[in-house]
Amino acid sequence: MYSAGEEFERYNEEDELESFTCIANVNTDGKEYLVCDDENGDKRVFLYDSIEEEIKDLDEDEQERILEIWDNEYYGSDKDYMYWNEDFGEYDKGDDFEEKIDESDFGVLDDDENEFLEEEDDDEEIDEDLDEFLDEFLDEK
């Protein structure tokens, strides 16, 4: 069986050579499947026959079924290891993981006189400071 990251080539039904990169192995129903990317980045699923050591094509419905299983395993439900906080040696995920947002924290953004949006005054002051620095620097040489 191929491991994730391994590349292989095989001939398709039209006797054209195709290249694939294995991105996952899926074991289900007592069978081994390879989830692969082709040269164009399209996902394909193959049945791997470990007895005959050959890769077999699957019909589209079977490929979709295996891709769905892989999606659920890979992207699906949260895994505990996803929330491990190395700094504190504990899991960050609590019983109620949805973060509560306190809208009062955004009060500064509601003010009409927001100092972060007044760029013109800051730009002029920076230009003056830069000019003064360059004048002093060049006069010393």
Protein Blocks (a to p, Z undefined) as FASTA:
>chain_A
ZZehiacddddfkopacddddfbdcdeehiacdddddfkopacdddddfklopacdddfk
lmmmmmmmmmmmmmmccdfklmccfknopafbdfblcccddfklmmmmmpmblfklmmml
mmmmmmmmmmmmmmmmmmmZZ
